[in-house]
């Protein structure tokens, strides 16, 4: 089980937003390893079987790039991170200091 952070990107690789959102935090429990679990969940998001936000982002032409994984993260960890409302600060693509934040989640 893992918590993951997706950063929305334009087709040219530049940072992008769907309306106000540039990131999405989710939970994955679909594979044997944390990486496999997140990759399986990302395929679902890209195919339109994820959250409404990721579906809308993909439909508008944005790419979903996993920027961070908290291995052994729980649904409670996902909820706590969402409530923090600081996804750009937690994203290493958007904030070089991101890895110093949210250290207590999973095995980060």
Order of alpha helices (4+ residues) and beta strands (2+ residues): beta-beta-alpha-alpha-beta-alpha-alpha
